């Protein structure tokens, strides 16, 4: 009786082991987008101004100096989204053009493992805000007119392309983008060429004389359509195709960029194996200098 019982136990153990090995993978297909970085302007004038990795100080990159802006990768399925620690994640960046189209930004992606870990500088690069508007932020909310939305009482004069309403445009500066809808307007997202508290002038085309039902939303958010990596050797190299594997279902490199320069949503794919926290550090993008972007957000999901 003992031998058959032992044989049954062995068979059961083998069956359990096989079941574990053949367990279903994390469901990334149904994984929703996570807000990795909330809307904000630059974190500092440079990466070193945020994390000084030289000398002795409080911003040297140890875990205790980690910014509150980090994103902690969930370790288990939450609400059916199918999160997984580490593995490949894909990130999309969006922001606002405060200086006409094609505003730029610079960034570093950094990460930490556990509470006793140090900062890992994963990659650094730059990006350009494109022309594909963010209609609704993935976590919810109107992205077309988050700063100002004027829906009634606007006087529009087609002769000088001026929208007028008392105290309606406070905080607007020339170079911002606006979404204009209403009778006769043929191009919705336009550049604001002149701005004041009571009136703005837009580079806009109309098919009617003076439109009376205009809605002006300022400043729409757009997806970054270009991502360029300056350093790709920090985190074991970059590849053109993140779906390439080496027989173990892992990227042959740990970083990839998709759709960059195609006037679409540029995507950054990173293998985050071994990390629990990740942060996008933005600089050279205060939103008001030269051609710099502002109000940047980052979204990520398992890839």
N, C-alpha and C positions, 0 to 999 in steps of 0.2 A: 504493500500500500504506500510505503514511503517513496519508492522510486517513481510510480505513476504520479504521485502528488508533486514531486520535485520537477518532473518533466512538464507537468501542467503549469507550474510556476514559471519555468524557463520560457515556455511558449508564450505565456501571458506577458512576461517582461519584454520579449522580442516584439510582440504585437504592440505594446505600449511605446517602445522605442521607435518602431516604424511609424506609429501614428504621430509621434512628435515630429519626426523628420519630415513627414508628408503633410504637416499642418498647413492650412491655407495661409497664403501670404497676406500682409496688410493690404487692405482694400484701398489703394491709392486712387483708383478710378473715381470713387465716390467721395474722396477727400476734399473738403471745402478749403477756400483760401483763408489763411490766418493773418491777422494784422500783426506784422512783425515789427513795424516802426510806425508810431502814431505821427500824424501830421505835425511838421515842425520845420523851421529853417535850419541852417547849418548848426552842427554841434560845436564847431570851433573854426578858427581861421585856418588850421592845418590839422593833420592827424596828430602830430606831436603835441599840439595844444590841448588835445583831449586825453591822449595816453602817451605820456613821456616814458619811453622805454629805456632811457639812459639815466645813469646816476642813481641817487637815492631820493625818494620822495613818496608822495601819496598817490601818484598817478602812474606808477611803474607797470601796471598791468597785472598785479596779483588779484586774487579773487575778491579781496576786501575792497579793492578800488574799482570793481566792476560797476558800470553805470546802471542806473535804474531803467535805462532805455533798452536793456537786453530783452531778448525773446527766449523763453524757456521752452524747449521742444517737449511737448507732452509725451509721456512714456507709455500711454495705453490709449485704446479707443475711447473717445469722448463724444457722446452724442451721435454716434454712427459715422464720425468723420474719419476714423481709421488713422490716427497719428502713430508715428513710430519714432523712437529715439534714434538719432544718427541717420544712417542711410542717405540716399539722394533726396535733396529738396530743390525745388525750383522757385525762383523769386522774381517778382515783377515790381518795378518802381514807377511811381507817378508823381507829378508835381505841377506847379503853376508857372506859366511864362509871364514874368513881370517886366520883361524887356523885349516884347515882340516874340516871334516864334524862335525855336531852336535854342532856348536857354540851356545852359550847361551846369553840370555838377561834378564833383569829385567824391570818391568814397573809398573806404576800406571795409572789408568784412572781417570781423574778428570773432573768436569764440573761446569758450572755456569748457573743461570737462566737468569736474566735480568741485566741491567747496574748497578743496585744498590745492586746486590747480592754478596754472598761470595762463596768461593771455596767449592765444595762438593767432598770429596775423595770417589770415587765410589768403587774401588777395587784395589788390588795390587797382583802381582804375578810374574811369570817367564816363559820363553819359550825357545824352542830349534828349531833351523833352521833345516828343514828336507832335503830330497833329491829330492823333486818334483820341478824342475826348473821352474822359471817364464819365459815363452817364450817371451811374450809381456806384458808389464805393462798394467793394465786395462785402464789407461788414454792414452796409446799409447807409443811406443818406444821399442826398442830392449832391453830385459833384460838379454840376454845371454852373451853379451860382452860389457857392458857399459863402463868399465874402459879402456880396450885395446882390439883392434881387428886387428890382423895382417893377411892379406889375401894373400900375395904374397911374393916371395923371401925368404921363410923360408927354411933353410937347416936342415933336420932331419937325425940323425944318430941312427939307431935302436940298435946298440951295447950298447950305454950308455943312450939311451932314451932322447937325447938332441935336443932341437930346437934352432937354431942359426940364428940371424939376427942382424946386427949392430944397436945399440941404440933402438931396437924395444920393449924392455921389461923394460924400466925405470919405477920405482915405484912398480914393482912386488916384493912380498916378499914370502918366503917359507910358505906353508900352504894355500895359496890362491887356489881356484878351477879354472880350465880352461875347456872350451869346445873345443875339438879338432875334426875336421872333415877332411876328405880326403881319398884317396885310401889307404886301408889297416888298417885303425884304427878301432878297434872293440869296444872300450868303449869311448863314446864321452866325458863325464864329468869326469875329473881326478884331482888328487891332484898334486900340484907343490911342489916338494921336495927340490929343489935348485933353487935359482933365482939370476940373475945378469942383468945388463943393456943389454948385448949382447946375453945372452943365458939362457934358463931355462931347468930344467930336470923334467919330469913328470913321474908319476907311470902309465904307459900306455902299452897297448898290441897292437901289430901290426901283420898283416899277410903278410906284404911285408918287403923287406930289408930296403931300405932308401926311404921314401916317399917324393915326390917333390911337391905335390899339397896341402899341409896342410894349414888349416885355424885355427888360435888359438885365442880364445876369452876369455878374463879375465876381470872381475871376475863375473861369472853368479850369478844371484839372485835366491834364493830359498824360498819357502813358509815355514813358521813355521809349524811344524807338532805336536808340543806339547805345550800346555798352562796349567800351574798349578796356581791356585789361592791360595794365602796364607791367605788373609782376604776376607771373603765373607759376613760378617755381617755389613760392612760399608753401604751397599746400599740394605738393606732389604733381605739379604739371596740369596742363589744360588739353582738352581734346575738342575736335570740331563736332563730334557726335556723341552725346552722353549715353546713347543707347548701345554703343559699342561695348562689348564685354570681353573678358579674358578667360571665359570658361567657368567663371564663378559668379556670373551675373553682377559684376562690378565694373565700373568704368575703368578703362585702362589709364585714364588720368582722372583727377578729382574735380576738375572745373571745366565748364563748357558754357558758351554763349550761343543762344539761338535767336534767329530772326533779326539780328542787329543790322541796322542800315536799310531795312526794307520798308520803312514807314509803317511798321506794325508794332506790336508789343514785344520789345526785346526782353528775353528771359535769361536769367543767370542760374545755371544748374551747378550745385556744389554737393559733393559727397561729404556729409557731416559725421561720418562714422567716428565714434569716440568722443563726440561733443554733446553737451547737454544745453549749453547756452550759446546764442549767436547774436551779434549786434552789427548793424550797418552804421558806420561812422561817416557822416557827411561833412564836407568842408568846401570852400570856394563856391558857395551857393547861398548867400544871404538874402537873395531875392530882390535886391535893389542896386546891385553893383554891376555895371557893364552888361554882359549878356548872361548873367547867372540866374539859375532857377531858384525857386523857393517853395516853401510849404510842401515838403517831400513826404511821401508815404511809401512803405514797402509791404508787400504781401508775399506770403510763402505757403507752399503746400508740399506734401510728399510727392515725389516724382516717380 
